[in-house]
């Protein structure tokens, strides 16, 4: 069994989402001792944002730009890792009501027609069926359903929608929110998330 572990927070060791992804991965390894883990730190080693040159390369154009070619190789690696994974663990802090741009850049390399989804006469069909995903969500405010700011939430909803579009419908969200409301609120949110992780079953 293969697990793909992605972190995208720019906060390094101070990141709550990184703390949660590490615990989720540890829990999965305890449940599946033979698991092979592939790790990508999208903040520390990001790809370039998607451009016309990337689109041209996707259409078969060649490039003599050393930086671009190295970036294309990295993006192709993202795709290979995703296709090989049985489980995805995605660290996704909320940045400005959505996800970090480094995580969006990863998505732009793996959401590819003919590889992870396809268009049919009945509409789009995801090609990643059978995979399981865990999203470690961290956000300073409170945006969960029923909260006054719920309509501004474009982080978890975007990721779950994107994953479903690609065929991944078995998605578990582990959430720590309100972490900017003071030390006590932060500690309580993290403690609740850690309890949720302990309750994850195979």
Secondary structure, DSSP 8 states (H G I E B T S, - for coil): -EEEEEE--TTGGG-HHHHHHHHHHHHHHHH-TT-EEEEEETTTS------HHHHHHHTT-----HHHHHHHHHHHHHHHHHHH-SEEEEEEE-BTTB--HHHHHHHHHH--BTTTEEEETTEEEES-TT-EEEEEEEESS--STTSTTGGG--SHHHHHHHHHHTT--EEEEEEEE-TTS-HHHHHHHHHHHHHHHHT---
